[in-house]
Amino acid sequence: MFAWKGETLDQYWWTTFQTVCWPGADGPDLIVDDGGDATLLVHEGVKWEKEFKDSGKLPDPKSTDDAEFSIVLRLIKNSIAKVR
């Protein structure tokens, strides 16, 4: 993953998303993730992809007071919305 000094929270999660999003491919087979952020993003993404498939429901970034987790939900929501 690529990061830079002074990056914003949005930029951080965007770069994390880029590491696990492989257009036209299935994505990584293995994640080595010492902080757990990429793992969280993948697990939440799988959860919400299944939820969307089953019910058409997308994650709501406003459903949490945690600003960082809201960014995670926003990324997932936008990525699913682009695919449909």
Buried (B, 14 or more C-beta within 10 A) or exposed (E): EEEEEEEEEEEBBEBBBEBBBEEEEEEEEEEEBEEEBBBBBBEBBEEBBEBBEEEEEBBEBEEEEEEEBBBBBBBBBBBBEEEE
